Amino acid sequence: MKTLLTNMHVLTMDAAYTTFNPGFISITNDKITAVGPMDNLPTDDYERVIDGKGALAIPGMINTHTHIGMVPFRSLGDDTPDRLTRFLFPLEQSCMTESLAYHSGKYAIAEMQLAGITTFFDMYYFEDELAKATDEMGSRAILAETILEEAPDAKKPYGGLAYAAEFIPNWLYHPLITPAVAPHAPYTNSAESLKQAFNLAEKYAVPFSLHVSEMTFEMEHYQNEYSQTPIQYLNDLGILNERTLAAHCIFATEADIALMKEKNVAVAHCIGANTKSAKGIAPVQAMLDAGLRVGLGTDGPSSGNTLDLFSQMKMVAYFHKTALKNRAAFPTRDIVRLATIGGAEALGMADQIGSLEPGKQADITLIETDSVNMFPIFDPYAVLVYSAQAHNVRDVFIAGEPVVTDKKIVRADLYDLRSRLDSEMKHFRQEVEKRTEAK
């Protein structure tokens, strides 16, 4: 299949930040074959020609940290200080099922596709079901089974390391899905389980991720118990290397950043979830200055409540400029980079995705410029960060295939996805009512 996208303002996000206005993108099957100005439009025959009508064309956006099985938790106990232990962990134990995770996953993927996200890194339970959902929706993803230790008699909503050991080889050779493993955090996993999970990732040469340096009690515990930061503790366990993606890192110190650079650890920055929970603002400028690979993440739909990166880009600008007391900090071009090629670098996939260049996967997002909030455009990067919203996404391609056309998902009916998820949530809602009444 040969596809030609025309009449667009193309932001390639390559190393030189090359742009073409008006420009075109030529696609053959799943690969980009040419990008350039309309004056150099190819004369080949194309089965599919799409007029961009002045849209902004950017690489498909990349969500480096989320939990797509958690849509049922969105808006539940948002202002509750002990939300994690009062609602999230107990309800996962009592209510999360393969079917609920699957239907939540499909709904979450639809939300991300409609927001121009073509690749995501997920860590949750029943990842085999979430992989099926991802495959059916045609998204690109790294999917990691979460390893979380509980009391021996606890009802676990997952298979732990044994589950991960079966899940990974089952999906190793899928064209769009990369399996992975993700212990929850150093404060919820023993040293032994952290090392076992890392060894599993090493065995299959797949990504490894975990939450780290995100809780004040976490920082206090490792300082009091080991005279270390959590990142230093993980390094002593031997589980920091180029395949490690550290989520959050809100309290990373200068020494931590130097250590992560030495070990080539990547960071998933979740500004929305971090500030909503009043935890703080990660030192991302220092990370970037040190040369760390950093991408943006929404966190789960229960933590940040949204699965779009437009909101995250705005928050990066607002919070970091304020924290640094510097209006010039984090120029919009750099923020768009975090959402595209920066995310690809963080996931170790920059040779495949993240920029619009010949030879790369045809993961492309078109953002219409006809809506009232999209005029005028003096600086397209500023428009993407400060003006654009998820509803401005018009068309999305993953591996050359359309997954969103004229603002509608292609592979499913959104109303049907919502209806099915709502039906699956019956027991979940009953348990929420019981827990709410009990308090």
CORFEN-V734181 format. One record per backbone hydrogen bond with DSSP energy under -0.5 kcal/mol. CO is the residue of the C=O (numbers start at 1). NH is the residue of the N-H. E is the energy in kcal/mol with one decimal. If there is no record, write none. Layout:
co-><CO CO>
nh-><NH NH>
e-><E E>
This chain:
co-><1 1 2 2 3 4 5 6 7 8 8 8 9 9 10 10 12 14 18 20 22 22 23 24 25 26 26 27 28 30 31 32 34 36 37 38 48 50 50 52 55 55 56 56 57 58 61 61 62 63 65 65 66 67 67 68 70 71 73 75 77 79 80 82 83 83 84 87 88 89 90 91 91 92 97 98 99 100 101 102 103 104 105 106 107 108 109 110 111 112 112 113 116 116 118 119 120 120 121 122 124 126 126 127 128 129 130 131 132 133 134 134 135 140 141 141 142 142 143 144 145 146 147 151 154 159 159 160 161 162 163 163 164 165 166 167 168 169 171 176 177 178 180 181 182 184 185 185 188 190 191 192 193 194 195 196 197 198 199 200 201 201 207 208 210 211 212 213 213 215 216 217 218 219 220 221 222 222 222 223 229 230 231 232 233 234 234 235 239 241 243 244 244 245 245 246 247 247 249 253 254 255 256 257 258 259 260 260 261 265 266 267 267 268 268 269 269 270 271 272 273 274 274 275 280 282 283 284 285 286 287 288 292 293 295 296 300 300 300 308 309 310 311 312 313 314 315 315 316 317 318 319 320 321 321 322 326 331 331 332 333 334 335 336 337 337 337 338 339 340 341 342 343 344 344 345 349 349 352 354 355 357 360 361 362 362 363 364 365 365 366 366 366 367 371 372 376 379 380 381 382 382 383 383 389 390 392 394 395 396 396 397 398 401 403 404 405 408 412 413 414 415 416 417 418 419 420 421 423 425 426 427 428 429 430 431 432 433 434 435 436>
nh-><3 29 47 48 27 50 25 52 54 10 22 23 11 57 12 20 356 17 12 10 21 38 8 36 5 33 34 3 31 362 28 359 26 24 40 41 4 6 52 55 9 57 58 367 11 365 118 119 64 121 298 299 123 70 301 71 73 74 76 77 80 81 83 86 87 88 89 91 92 93 94 95 96 96 101 102 103 104 105 106 107 108 109 110 111 112 113 114 115 115 117 116 61 118 140 63 122 142 66 144 146 129 130 131 132 133 134 135 136 137 138 139 138 120 143 178 122 144 180 124 182 148 184 154 156 162 163 164 165 166 166 167 168 169 170 171 171 172 174 141 179 143 145 209 147 211 188 189 149 194 195 196 197 198 199 200 201 202 203 204 205 206 181 245 247 186 249 250 251 219 220 221 222 223 224 225 226 227 228 227 233 234 235 236 237 238 239 238 241 244 208 246 266 210 247 268 212 249 252 257 258 259 260 261 262 263 264 265 264 293 246 269 295 248 270 271 297 274 275 276 277 279 280 278 282 284 287 288 289 290 292 291 294 267 269 64 303 304 305 312 313 314 315 316 317 318 319 320 320 321 322 323 324 325 326 325 329 334 335 336 337 338 339 340 340 342 343 296 62 344 345 346 347 349 350 348 352 353 361 341 357 360 32 363 364 400 60 397 58 367 368 394 395 56 374 375 378 383 384 385 386 387 387 388 392 393 368 407 366 403 404 364 401 398 410 396 408 405 414 417 418 419 420 421 422 423 424 425 426 429 430 431 432 433 434 435 436 437 438 439 439>
e-><-0.5 -3.7 -1.0 -1.9 -3.0 -3.0 -2.3 -3.0 -2.9 -0.9 -0.6 -3.0 -0.5 -2.4 -0.7 -1.9 -2.6 -1.8 -2.1 -2.9 -0.5 -2.0 -1.8 -1.6 -2.8 -3.0 -1.3 -2.6 -2.2 -2.9 -2.4 -3.4 -3.2 -2.7 -2.0 -1.7 -2.6 -2.5 -0.6 -1.4 -2.9 -0.6 -0.6 -2.8 -3.0 -2.8 -2.2 -1.5 -0.8 -2.2 -0.6 -2.7 -2.0 -1.9 -0.6 -0.7 -1.5 -2.0 -2.1 -0.7 -2.0 -0.5 -1.5 -2.7 -2.5 -1.8 -2.7 -2.3 -2.3 -2.0 -2.1 -2.7 -0.8 -0.9 -2.5 -2.3 -2.5 -2.3 -2.6 -2.2 -1.8 -2.7 -2.5 -2.1 -2.1 -2.2 -3.0 -2.5 -0.7 -0.7 -2.7 -1.9 -2.5 -0.6 -2.1 -2.6 -0.6 -2.5 -1.5 -3.1 -2.7 -1.0 -1.7 -2.5 -1.7 -2.1 -2.3 -2.7 -2.3 -1.7 -1.0 -1.6 -0.5 -1.3 -0.5 -2.6 -3.0 -0.5 -2.2 -1.6 -2.4 -0.6 -3.0 -2.2 -0.9 -0.7 -1.4 -2.5 -2.6 -1.1 -0.7 -2.8 -2.5 -0.6 -1.1 -0.9 -1.3 -0.6 -1.3 -2.3 -0.5 -2.3 -1.5 -1.6 -1.7 -2.4 -1.2 -1.1 -1.1 -2.2 -2.1 -2.4 -2.4 -2.2 -2.6 -1.8 -1.9 -2.4 -2.5 -1.7 -0.8 -2.1 -1.6 -2.8 -2.6 -0.7 -2.0 -0.8 -2.1 -2.0 -2.4 -2.5 -2.1 -1.7 -2.8 -3.0 -1.7 -0.5 -2.0 -1.0 -2.3 -2.6 -1.9 -2.0 -1.2 -0.6 -1.8 -1.2 -0.6 -1.9 -2.4 -0.6 -2.4 -1.5 -0.6 -2.2 -2.1 -1.3 -1.3 -2.6 -2.2 -2.1 -2.9 -2.3 -2.2 -2.1 -0.6 -2.6 -0.8 -0.5 -3.0 -0.7 -2.3 -2.7 -0.6 -0.6 -2.5 -2.3 -2.0 -2.2 -1.8 -2.3 -1.0 -1.3 -0.5 -2.5 -1.8 -2.9 -2.7 -1.6 -2.6 -1.2 -0.6 -2.6 -3.1 -3.0 -0.8 -2.5 -0.7 -0.6 -2.6 -1.9 -2.0 -2.5 -2.0 -2.7 -2.7 -0.5 -1.8 -1.8 -1.6 -2.8 -2.4 -0.7 -2.2 -0.6 -1.3 -0.8 -1.5 -2.5 -1.6 -1.6 -1.3 -0.6 -1.2 -3.3 -0.6 -1.0 -2.5 -2.0 -2.3 -2.2 -1.8 -3.2 -0.6 -1.3 -2.1 -2.4 -2.7 -0.5 -1.1 -2.1 -2.9 -2.2 -0.7 -2.3 -2.4 -2.9 -2.6 -0.5 -0.6 -2.9 -1.3 -2.7 -1.9 -0.7 -0.6 -2.0 -2.1 -2.0 -3.0 -0.6 -1.6 -3.3 -2.2 -1.9 -2.1 -2.8 -3.1 -2.8 -1.6 -1.7 -2.0 -2.7 -2.6 -2.2 -1.3 -2.6 -0.6 -2.4 -2.4 -2.5 -2.5 -2.2 -2.7 -2.0 -1.9 -1.1 -1.2 -2.9 -1.8 -2.2 -2.1 -2.3 -2.0 -2.4 -2.5 -2.6 -2.0 -0.7 -0.6>
